[in-house]
Amino acid sequence: MSEKKSNSGALSLLLIVVFLIFLVLKLTQIGMVANWSWWAVTAPLWAPAVISIGLFLIIVIVKALFSKKD
């Protein structure tokens, strides 16, 4: 069980590092990131939650559709 928690923690750390890199590049106006919107720069912070909620909703909808076919 600690193996799963470690992988989740590593992924969270990676997303935070990616966000910090994007943030520094945006604030210093370096590279392509300087032209990105703030939505794109902050995507590593909010995108995993949005994807998880979307997948959950898809599963709930598909489950509801198949249970009503009785």
PyMOL Python script that loads the backbone (N, CA, C, O; Angstrom):
from pymol import cmd

cmd.read_pdbstr("""\
ATOM      1  N   MET A   1       0.818  -1.191   0.000  1.00  0.00           N
ATOM      2  CA  MET A   1       0.000   0.000   0.000  1.00  0.00           C
ATOM      3  C   MET A   1       0.863   1.256   0.000  1.00  0.00           C
ATOM      4  O   MET A   1       0.487   2.256  -0.611  1.00  0.00           O
ATOM      5  N   SER A   2       1.986   1.226   0.658  1.00  0.00           N
ATOM      6  CA  SER A   2       2.850   2.400   0.674  1.00  0.00           C
ATOM      7  C   SER A   2       3.421   2.675  -0.710  1.00  0.00           C
ATOM      8  O   SER A   2       3.801   3.805  -1.015  1.00  0.00           O
ATOM      9  N   GLU A   3       3.483   1.632  -1.557  1.00  0.00           N
ATOM     10  CA  GLU A   3       3.986   1.804  -2.917  1.00  0.00           C
ATOM     11  C   GLU A   3       3.048   2.706  -3.724  1.00  0.00           C
ATOM     12  O   GLU A   3       3.516   3.569  -4.466  1.00  0.00           O
ATOM     13  N   LYS A   4       1.747   2.521  -3.592  1.00  0.00           N
ATOM     14  CA  LYS A   4       0.779   3.355  -4.292  1.00  0.00           C
ATOM     15  C   LYS A   4       0.855   4.793  -3.800  1.00  0.00           C
ATOM     16  O   LYS A   4       0.800   5.722  -4.606  1.00  0.00           O
ATOM     17  N   LYS A   5       0.980   4.988  -2.509  1.00  0.00           N
ATOM     18  CA  LYS A   5       1.058   6.328  -1.957  1.00  0.00           C
ATOM     19  C   LYS A   5       2.325   7.024  -2.445  1.00  0.00           C
ATOM     20  O   LYS A   5       2.302   8.219  -2.738  1.00  0.00           O
ATOM     21  N   SER A   6       3.403   6.302  -2.531  1.00  0.00           N
ATOM     22  CA  SER A   6       4.666   6.864  -2.997  1.00  0.00           C
ATOM     23  C   SER A   6       4.545   7.307  -4.453  1.00  0.00           C
ATOM     24  O   SER A   6       5.041   8.376  -4.808  1.00  0.00           O
ATOM     25  N   ASN A   7       3.897   6.508  -5.304  1.00  0.00           N
ATOM     26  CA  ASN A   7       3.706   6.880  -6.701  1.00  0.00           C
ATOM     27  C   ASN A   7       2.832   8.114  -6.829  1.00  0.00           C
ATOM     28  O   ASN A   7       3.102   8.983  -7.658  1.00  0.00           O
ATOM     29  N   SER A   8       1.798   8.199  -6.026  1.00  0.00           N
ATOM     30  CA  SER A   8       0.914   9.356  -6.048  1.00  0.00           C
ATOM     31  C   SER A   8       1.666  10.601  -5.591  1.00  0.00           C
ATOM     32  O   SER A   8       1.500  11.676  -6.167  1.00  0.00           O
ATOM     33  N   GLY A   9       2.476  10.459  -4.576  1.00  0.00           N
ATOM     34  CA  GLY A   9       3.266  11.583  -4.088  1.00  0.00           C
ATOM     35  C   GLY A   9       4.284  12.037  -5.109  1.00  0.00           C
ATOM     36  O   GLY A   9       4.527  13.235  -5.258  1.00  0.00           O
ATOM     37  N   ALA A  10       4.882  11.092  -5.814  1.00  0.00           N
ATOM     38  CA  ALA A  10       5.867  11.435  -6.843  1.00  0.00           C
ATOM     39  C   ALA A  10       5.193  12.170  -7.992  1.00  0.00           C
ATOM     40  O   ALA A  10       5.755  13.119  -8.539  1.00  0.00           O
ATOM     41  N   LEU A  11       3.999  11.741  -8.359  1.00  0.00           N
ATOM     42  CA  LEU A  11       3.259  12.412  -9.430  1.00  0.00           C
ATOM     43  C   LEU A  11       2.883  13.829  -9.010  1.00  0.00           C
ATOM     44  O   LEU A  11       3.004  14.758  -9.809  1.00  0.00           O
ATOM     45  N   SER A  12       2.434  14.008  -7.783  1.00  0.00           N
ATOM     46  CA  SER A  12       2.081  15.333  -7.287  1.00  0.00           C
ATOM     47  C   SER A  12       3.303  16.244  -7.281  1.00  0.00           C
ATOM     48  O   SER A  12       3.217  17.408  -7.674  1.00  0.00           O
ATOM     49  N   LEU A  13       4.420  15.723  -6.844  1.00  0.00           N
ATOM     50  CA  LEU A  13       5.650  16.504  -6.831  1.00  0.00           C
ATOM     51  C   LEU A  13       6.058  16.891  -8.242  1.00  0.00           C
ATOM     52  O   LEU A  13       6.484  18.021  -8.480  1.00  0.00           O
ATOM     53  N   LEU A  14       5.930  15.966  -9.173  1.00  0.00           N
ATOM     54  CA  LEU A  14       6.268  16.248 -10.567  1.00  0.00           C
ATOM     55  C   LEU A  14       5.384  17.352 -11.136  1.00  0.00           C
ATOM     56  O   LEU A  14       5.880  18.243 -11.825  1.00  0.00           O
ATOM     57  N   LEU A  15       4.090  17.307 -10.861  1.00  0.00           N
ATOM     58  CA  LEU A  15       3.174  18.334 -11.349  1.00  0.00           C
ATOM     59  C   LEU A  15       3.496  19.701 -10.753  1.00  0.00           C
ATOM     60  O   LEU A  15       3.397  20.717 -11.441  1.00  0.00           O
ATOM     61  N   ILE A  16       3.877  19.733  -9.493  1.00  0.00           N
ATOM     62  CA  ILE A  16       4.249  20.998  -8.862  1.00  0.00           C
ATOM     63  C   ILE A  16       5.528  21.546  -9.479  1.00  0.00           C
ATOM     64  O   ILE A  16       5.639  22.749  -9.714  1.00  0.00           O
ATOM     65  N   VAL A  17       6.489  20.673  -9.742  1.00  0.00           N
ATOM     66  CA  VAL A  17       7.739  21.110 -10.369  1.00  0.00           C
ATOM     67  C   VAL A  17       7.468  21.655 -11.769  1.00  0.00           C
ATOM     68  O   VAL A  17       8.021  22.688 -12.148  1.00  0.00           O
ATOM     69  N   VAL A  18       6.625  20.971 -12.535  1.00  0.00           N
ATOM     70  CA  VAL A  18       6.276  21.444 -13.886  1.00  0.00           C
ATOM     71  C   VAL A  18       5.603  22.813 -13.803  1.00  0.00           C
ATOM     72  O   VAL A  18       5.916  23.708 -14.589  1.00  0.00           O
ATOM     73  N   PHE A  19       4.681  22.979 -12.854  1.00  0.00           N
ATOM     74  CA  PHE A  19       4.030  24.279 -12.679  1.00  0.00           C
ATOM     75  C   PHE A  19       5.047  25.362 -12.345  1.00  0.00           C
ATOM     76  O   PHE A  19       4.990  26.456 -12.907  1.00  0.00           O
ATOM     77  N   LEU A  20       5.968  25.075 -11.445  1.00  0.00           N
ATOM     78  CA  LEU A  20       6.960  26.077 -11.067  1.00  0.00           C
ATOM     79  C   LEU A  20       7.853  26.460 -12.242  1.00  0.00           C
ATOM     80  O   LEU A  20       8.221  27.625 -12.392  1.00  0.00           O
ATOM     81  N   ILE A  21       8.199  25.485 -13.069  1.00  0.00           N
ATOM     82  CA  ILE A  21       8.992  25.782 -14.268  1.00  0.00           C
ATOM     83  C   ILE A  21       8.201  26.684 -15.208  1.00  0.00           C
ATOM     84  O   ILE A  21       8.726  27.684 -15.699  1.00  0.00           O
ATOM     85  N   PHE A  22       6.945  26.337 -15.459  1.00  0.00           N
ATOM     86  CA  PHE A  22       6.100  27.169 -16.318  1.00  0.00           C
ATOM     87  C   PHE A  22       5.950  28.580 -15.739  1.00  0.00           C
ATOM     88  O   PHE A  22       5.996  29.563 -16.478  1.00  0.00           O
ATOM     89  N   LEU A  23       5.771  28.676 -14.427  1.00  0.00           N
ATOM     90  CA  LEU A  23       5.590  29.965 -13.772  1.00  0.00           C
ATOM     91  C   LEU A  23       6.827  30.846 -13.945  1.00  0.00           C
ATOM     92  O   LEU A  23       6.712  32.020 -14.295  1.00  0.00           O
ATOM     93  N   VAL A  24       7.997  30.283 -13.702  1.00  0.00           N
ATOM     94  CA  VAL A  24       9.236  31.050 -13.849  1.00  0.00           C
ATOM     95  C   VAL A  24       9.420  31.492 -15.294  1.00  0.00           C
ATOM     96  O   VAL A  24       9.791  32.638 -15.550  1.00  0.00           O
ATOM     97  N   LEU A  25       9.163  30.594 -16.237  1.00  0.00           N
ATOM     98  CA  LEU A  25       9.303  30.958 -17.647  1.00  0.00           C
ATOM     99  C   LEU A  25       8.314  32.051 -18.044  1.00  0.00           C
ATOM    100  O   LEU A  25       8.664  32.953 -18.805  1.00  0.00           O
ATOM    101  N   LYS A  26       7.095  31.981 -17.540  1.00  0.00           N
ATOM    102  CA  LYS A  26       6.084  32.993 -17.859  1.00  0.00           C
ATOM    103  C   LYS A  26       6.460  34.348 -17.255  1.00  0.00           C
ATOM    104  O   LYS A  26       6.366  35.373 -17.930  1.00  0.00           O
ATOM    105  N   LEU A  27       6.878  34.360 -16.005  1.00  0.00           N
ATOM    106  CA  LEU A  27       7.200  35.616 -15.338  1.00  0.00           C
ATOM    107  C   LEU A  27       8.464  36.266 -15.893  1.00  0.00           C
ATOM    108  O   LEU A  27       8.589  37.490 -15.883  1.00  0.00           O
ATOM    109  N   THR A  28       9.398  35.454 -16.376  1.00  0.00           N
ATOM    110  CA  THR A  28      10.635  36.006 -16.940  1.00  0.00           C
ATOM    111  C   THR A  28      10.545  36.211 -18.441  1.00  0.00           C
ATOM    112  O   THR A  28      11.506  36.658 -19.068  1.00  0.00           O
ATOM    113  N   GLN A  29       9.383  35.884 -19.030  1.00  0.00           N
ATOM    114  CA  GLN A  29       9.138  36.074 -20.467  1.00  0.00           C
ATOM    115  C   GLN A  29      10.152  35.331 -21.331  1.00  0.00           C
ATOM    116  O   GLN A  29      10.676  35.878 -22.302  1.00  0.00           O
ATOM    117  N   ILE A  30      10.424  34.072 -20.965  1.00  0.00           N
ATOM    118  CA  ILE A  30      11.385  33.246 -21.700  1.00  0.00           C
ATOM    119  C   ILE A  30      10.631  32.198 -22.511  1.00  0.00           C
ATOM    120  O   ILE A  30       9.740  31.523 -21.996  1.00  0.00           O
ATOM    121  N   GLY A  31      10.995  32.070 -23.773  1.00  0.00           N
ATOM    122  CA  GLY A  31      10.479  31.001 -24.617  1.00  0.00           C
ATOM    123  C   GLY A  31       9.016  31.146 -24.965  1.00  0.00           C
ATOM    124  O   GLY A  31       8.411  32.208 -24.814  1.00  0.00           O
ATOM    125  N   MET A  32       8.463  30.029 -25.441  1.00  0.00           N
ATOM    126  CA  MET A  32       7.064  29.996 -25.864  1.00  0.00           C
ATOM    127  C   MET A  32       6.104  30.201 -24.701  1.00  0.00           C
ATOM    128  O   MET A  32       4.994  30.699 -24.888  1.00  0.00           O
ATOM    129  N   VAL A  33       6.528  29.823 -23.510  1.00  0.00           N
ATOM    130  CA  VAL A  33       5.646  29.910 -22.346  1.00  0.00           C
ATOM    131  C   VAL A  33       5.246  31.365 -22.078  1.00  0.00           C
ATOM    132  O   VAL A  33       4.184  31.611 -21.507  1.00  0.00           O
ATOM    133  N   ALA A  34       6.061  32.311 -22.472  1.00  0.00           N
ATOM    134  CA  ALA A  34       5.754  33.735 -22.264  1.00  0.00           C
ATOM    135  C   ALA A  34       4.456  34.136 -22.950  1.00  0.00           C
ATOM    136  O   ALA A  34       3.775  35.053 -22.492  1.00  0.00           O
ATOM    137  N   ASN A  35       4.105  33.467 -24.037  1.00  0.00           N
ATOM    138  CA  ASN A  35       2.885  33.793 -24.788  1.00  0.00           C
ATOM    139  C   ASN A  35       1.673  32.973 -24.351  1.00  0.00           C
ATOM    140  O   ASN A  35       0.565  33.216 -24.829  1.00  0.00           O
ATOM    141  N   TRP A  36       1.860  32.021 -23.465  1.00  0.00           N
ATOM    142  CA  TRP A  36       0.753  31.184 -23.007  1.00  0.00           C
ATOM    143  C   TRP A  36      -0.175  31.986 -22.105  1.00  0.00           C
ATOM    144  O   TRP A  36       0.237  32.951 -21.461  1.00  0.00           O
ATOM    145  N   SER A  37      -1.445  31.562 -22.073  1.00  0.00           N
ATOM    146  CA  SER A  37      -2.386  32.157 -21.131  1.00  0.00           C
ATOM    147  C   SER A  37      -2.099  31.592 -19.737  1.00  0.00           C
ATOM    148  O   SER A  37      -1.423  30.575 -19.585  1.00  0.00           O
ATOM    149  N   TRP A  38      -2.624  32.271 -18.742  1.00  0.00           N
ATOM    150  CA  TRP A  38      -2.413  31.785 -17.374  1.00  0.00           C
ATOM    151  C   TRP A  38      -3.134  30.460 -17.141  1.00  0.00           C
ATOM    152  O   TRP A  38      -2.737  29.679 -16.276  1.00  0.00           O
ATOM    153  N   TRP A  39      -4.197  30.206 -17.916  1.00  0.00           N
ATOM    154  CA  TRP A  39      -4.876  28.903 -17.814  1.00  0.00           C
ATOM    155  C   TRP A  39      -3.902  27.781 -18.145  1.00  0.00           C
ATOM    156  O   TRP A  39      -3.867  26.762 -17.456  1.00  0.00           O
ATOM    157  N   ALA A  40      -3.121  27.964 -19.186  1.00  0.00           N
ATOM    158  CA  ALA A  40      -2.169  26.940 -19.596  1.00  0.00           C
ATOM    159  C   ALA A  40      -1.023  26.806 -18.600  1.00  0.00           C
ATOM    160  O   ALA A  40      -0.551  25.701 -18.334  1.00  0.00           O
ATOM    161  N   VAL A  41      -0.582  27.925 -18.056  1.00  0.00           N
ATOM    162  CA  VAL A  41       0.528  27.893 -17.098  1.00  0.00           C
ATOM    163  C   VAL A  41       0.121  27.169 -15.824  1.00  0.00           C
ATOM    164  O   VAL A  41       0.915  26.423 -15.251  1.00  0.00           O
ATOM    165  N   THR A  42      -1.116  27.385 -15.377  1.00  0.00           N
ATOM    166  CA  THR A  42      -1.576  26.756 -14.136  1.00  0.00           C
ATOM    167  C   THR A  42      -2.218  25.385 -14.355  1.00  0.00           C
ATOM    168  O   THR A  42      -2.675  24.758 -13.399  1.00  0.00           O
ATOM    169  N   ALA A  43      -2.258  24.921 -15.585  1.00  0.00           N
ATOM    170  CA  ALA A  43      -2.895  23.630 -15.897  1.00  0.00           C
ATOM    171  C   ALA A  43      -2.352  22.454 -15.079  1.00  0.00           C
ATOM    172  O   ALA A  43      -3.145  21.595 -14.691  1.00  0.00           O
ATOM    173  N   PRO A  44      -1.054  22.365 -14.797  1.00  0.00           N
ATOM    174  CA  PRO A  44      -0.607  21.236 -13.981  1.00  0.00           C
ATOM    175  C   PRO A  44      -1.238  21.184 -12.590  1.00  0.00           C
ATOM    176  O   PRO A  44      -1.235  20.132 -11.951  1.00  0.00           O
ATOM    177  N   LEU A  45      -1.775  22.298 -12.118  1.00  0.00           N
ATOM    178  CA  LEU A  45      -2.404  22.320 -10.798  1.00  0.00           C
ATOM    179  C   LEU A  45      -3.857  21.863 -10.839  1.00  0.00           C
ATOM    180  O   LEU A  45      -4.290  21.128  -9.952  1.00  0.00           O
ATOM    181  N   TRP A  46      -4.620  22.282 -11.851  1.00  0.00           N
ATOM    182  CA  TRP A  46      -6.052  21.991 -11.867  1.00  0.00           C
ATOM    183  C   TRP A  46      -6.465  20.903 -12.852  1.00  0.00           C
ATOM    184  O   TRP A  46      -7.527  20.305 -12.682  1.00  0.00           O
ATOM    185  N   ALA A  47      -5.677  20.635 -13.855  1.00  0.00           N
ATOM    186  CA  ALA A  47      -6.072  19.661 -14.879  1.00  0.00           C
ATOM    187  C   ALA A  47      -6.295  18.242 -14.328  1.00  0.00           C
ATOM    188  O   ALA A  47      -7.261  17.595 -14.734  1.00  0.00           O
ATOM    189  N   PRO A  48      -5.450  17.735 -13.429  1.00  0.00           N
ATOM    190  CA  PRO A  48      -5.722  16.379 -12.916  1.00  0.00           C
ATOM    191  C   PRO A  48      -7.084  16.253 -12.219  1.00  0.00           C
ATOM    192  O   PRO A  48      -7.754  15.228 -12.341  1.00  0.00           O
ATOM    193  N   ALA A  49      -7.483  17.287 -11.497  1.00  0.00           N
ATOM    194  CA  ALA A  49      -8.786  17.247 -10.826  1.00  0.00           C
ATOM    195  C   ALA A  49      -9.922  17.272 -11.842  1.00  0.00           C
ATOM    196  O   ALA A  49     -10.905  16.546 -11.692  1.00  0.00           O
ATOM    197  N   VAL A  50      -9.794  18.100 -12.869  1.00  0.00           N
ATOM    198  CA  VAL A  50     -10.825  18.191 -13.908  1.00  0.00           C
ATOM    199  C   VAL A  50     -10.938  16.866 -14.663  1.00  0.00           C
ATOM    200  O   VAL A  50     -12.045  16.408 -14.948  1.00  0.00           O
ATOM    201  N   ILE A  51      -9.822  16.261 -14.980  1.00  0.00           N
ATOM    202  CA  ILE A  51      -9.833  14.970 -15.686  1.00  0.00           C
ATOM    203  C   ILE A  51     -10.470  13.895 -14.816  1.00  0.00           C
ATOM    204  O   ILE A  51     -11.261  13.087 -15.305  1.00  0.00           O
ATOM    205  N   SER A  52     -10.131  13.879 -13.528  1.00  0.00           N
ATOM    206  CA  SER A  52     -10.708  12.886 -12.613  1.00  0.00           C
ATOM    207  C   SER A  52     -12.224  13.053 -12.487  1.00  0.00           C
ATOM    208  O   SER A  52     -12.963  12.070 -12.519  1.00  0.00           O
ATOM    209  N   ILE A  53     -12.676  14.278 -12.347  1.00  0.00           N
ATOM    210  CA  ILE A  53     -14.113  14.536 -12.238  1.00  0.00           C
ATOM    211  C   ILE A  53     -14.812  14.155 -13.537  1.00  0.00           C
ATOM    212  O   ILE A  53     -15.899  13.577 -13.509  1.00  0.00           O
ATOM    213  N   GLY A  54     -14.197  14.474 -14.677  1.00  0.00           N
ATOM    214  CA  GLY A  54     -14.785  14.116 -15.969  1.00  0.00           C
ATOM    215  C   GLY A  54     -14.918  12.611 -16.143  1.00  0.00           C
ATOM    216  O   GLY A  54     -15.955  12.122 -16.591  1.00  0.00           O
ATOM    217  N   LEU A  55     -13.869  11.880 -15.789  1.00  0.00           N
ATOM    218  CA  LEU A  55     -13.935  10.417 -15.894  1.00  0.00           C
ATOM    219  C   LEU A  55     -14.998   9.845 -14.961  1.00  0.00           C
ATOM    220  O   LEU A  55     -15.722   8.920 -15.328  1.00  0.00           O
ATOM    221  N   PHE A  56     -15.086  10.396 -13.761  1.00  0.00           N
ATOM    222  CA  PHE A  56     -16.108   9.941 -12.819  1.00  0.00           C
ATOM    223  C   PHE A  56     -17.507  10.171 -13.381  1.00  0.00           C
ATOM    224  O   PHE A  56     -18.364   9.291 -13.294  1.00  0.00           O
ATOM    225  N   LEU A  57     -17.740  11.340 -13.952  1.00  0.00           N
ATOM    226  CA  LEU A  57     -19.053  11.640 -14.526  1.00  0.00           C
ATOM    227  C   LEU A  57     -19.376  10.735 -15.710  1.00  0.00           C
ATOM    228  O   LEU A  57     -20.519  10.306 -15.865  1.00  0.00           O
ATOM    229  N   ILE A  58     -18.390  10.442 -16.540  1.00  0.00           N
ATOM    230  CA  ILE A  58     -18.603   9.534 -17.670  1.00  0.00           C
ATOM    231  C   ILE A  58     -18.979   8.145 -17.165  1.00  0.00           C
ATOM    232  O   ILE A  58     -19.888   7.511 -17.700  1.00  0.00           O
ATOM    233  N   ILE A  59     -18.286   7.677 -16.143  1.00  0.00           N
ATOM    234  CA  ILE A  59     -18.591   6.351 -15.583  1.00  0.00           C
ATOM    235  C   ILE A  59     -20.004   6.332 -15.007  1.00  0.00           C
ATOM    236  O   ILE A  59     -20.746   5.372 -15.215  1.00  0.00           O
ATOM    237  N   VAL A  60     -20.377   7.380 -14.291  1.00  0.00           N
ATOM    238  CA  VAL A  60     -21.723   7.445 -13.698  1.00  0.00           C
ATOM    239  C   VAL A  60     -22.789   7.457 -14.784  1.00  0.00           C
ATOM    240  O   VAL A  60     -23.800   6.766 -14.663  1.00  0.00           O
ATOM    241  N   ILE A  61     -22.575   8.233 -15.844  1.00  0.00           N
ATOM    242  CA  ILE A  61     -23.556   8.321 -16.930  1.00  0.00           C
ATOM    243  C   ILE A  61     -23.684   6.988 -17.662  1.00  0.00           C
ATOM    244  O   ILE A  61     -24.795   6.538 -17.942  1.00  0.00           O
ATOM    245  N   VAL A  62     -22.555   6.355 -17.972  1.00  0.00           N
ATOM    246  CA  VAL A  62     -22.595   5.068 -18.666  1.00  0.00           C
ATOM    247  C   VAL A  62     -23.266   4.012 -17.795  1.00  0.00           C
ATOM    248  O   VAL A  62     -24.055   3.204 -18.285  1.00  0.00           O
ATOM    249  N   LYS A  63     -22.950   4.022 -16.511  1.00  0.00           N
ATOM    250  CA  LYS A  63     -23.574   3.072 -15.594  1.00  0.00           C
ATOM    251  C   LYS A  63     -25.081   3.296 -15.523  1.00  0.00           C
ATOM    252  O   LYS A  63     -25.850   2.335 -15.487  1.00  0.00           O
ATOM    253  N   ALA A  64     -25.510   4.562 -15.502  1.00  0.00           N
ATOM    254  CA  ALA A  64     -26.942   4.868 -15.445  1.00  0.00           C
ATOM    255  C   ALA A  64     -27.645   4.441 -16.727  1.00  0.00           C
ATOM    256  O   ALA A  64     -28.772   3.948 -16.678  1.00  0.00           O
ATOM    257  N   LEU A  65     -26.998   4.621 -17.866  1.00  0.00           N
ATOM    258  CA  LEU A  65     -27.595   4.222 -19.139  1.00  0.00           C
ATOM    259  C   LEU A  65     -27.760   2.719 -19.243  1.00  0.00           C
ATOM    260  O   LEU A  65     -28.785   2.238 -19.725  1.00  0.00           O
ATOM    261  N   PHE A  66     -26.761   1.974 -18.797  1.00  0.00           N
ATOM    262  CA  PHE A  66     -26.849   0.522 -18.871  1.00  0.00           C
ATOM    263  C   PHE A  66     -27.785  -0.065 -17.843  1.00  0.00           C
ATOM    264  O   PHE A  66     -28.350  -1.134 -18.071  1.00  0.00           O
ATOM    265  N   SER A  67     -27.968   0.602 -16.715  1.00  0.00           N
ATOM    266  CA  SER A  67     -28.879   0.069 -15.699  1.00  0.00           C
ATOM    267  C   SER A  67     -30.341   0.339 -16.077  1.00  0.00           C
ATOM    268  O   SER A  67     -31.229  -0.352 -15.577  1.00  0.00           O
ATOM    269  N   LYS A  68     -30.615   1.312 -16.935  1.00  0.00           N
ATOM    270  CA  LYS A  68     -31.983   1.617 -17.341  1.00  0.00           C
ATOM    271  C   LYS A  68     -32.454   0.769 -18.508  1.00  0.00           C
ATOM    272  O   LYS A  68     -33.622   0.856 -18.889  1.00  0.00           O
ATOM    273  N   LYS A  69     -31.589  -0.047 -19.085  1.00  0.00           N
ATOM    274  CA  LYS A  69     -31.980  -0.882 -20.226  1.00  0.00           C
ATOM    275  C   LYS A  69     -32.815  -2.088 -19.811  1.00  0.00           C
ATOM    276  O   LYS A  69     -33.232  -2.871 -20.665  1.00  0.00           O
ATOM    277  N   ASP A  70     -33.061  -2.247 -18.532  1.00  0.00           N
ATOM    278  CA  ASP A  70     -33.851  -3.390 -18.064  1.00  0.00           C
ATOM    279  C   ASP A  70     -35.159  -3.352 -18.719  1.00  0.00           C
ATOM    280  O   ASP A  70     -35.996  -4.221 -18.476  1.00  0.00           O
TER     281      ASP A  70
END
""", "prot")
cmd.dss("prot")
cmd.show_as("cartoon", "prot")
cmd.util.cbc("prot")
cmd.orient("prot")
